[in-house]
Amino acid sequence: MKNKKILFISFVFLIILGFLHFIALKFHFYWTLRGFDLLVHFIGGISVAFFGIFIYLNIIRQNKPNYNWILLLSLFLPLLIGIFWEFFEFKFQFRFD
């Protein structure tokens, strides 16, 4: 398995994300600190982007990577997951306000 460093970076961001989410729920930061949820979403997007790059480099494109595809993947994969999440919230009428 190549590119273990990319997978490690993804998991480091996931650990940071989990820690921030735990702290935010404990101290109500989502409701009291303006923009805190944007920080959490941004870190989650970074983690998804790194994990997508890892999958691309190790499963899809095992020999020579195409850096244009890596850029597109790192931009649009978190966006796509975010859009699916919004549809999921709408379908099941979740409200986190």
C-alpha positions, 0 to 999 in steps of 0.5 A: 500500500503506497501513500500511507502518509496521505492516509495518516493525514486524513486520519489526523484530521478525523481525530481533530474533527472528532475532538472538536465535535466532542468539545462543541457538543459539551460546551454548546459551541455550535450554538454559541460560537459563530462560525464554529460549525464552518471550521468543523465542516472545513476540517471534515472536508479536508479529511474527505479530500485526503481520503479520496486522494488516497483511494485514487492513488492506491486503487483507481490509478496505481501507476502514474497519477494525473494531478488534474484528477487529484485536484478535481477529486479533492475539490468535488468529493467533499462538495458531493458528500456535503450535497448528499448530506443536505438531501439526507437532512431534507428527506428525513427532516433533520433540524440541527438549528 
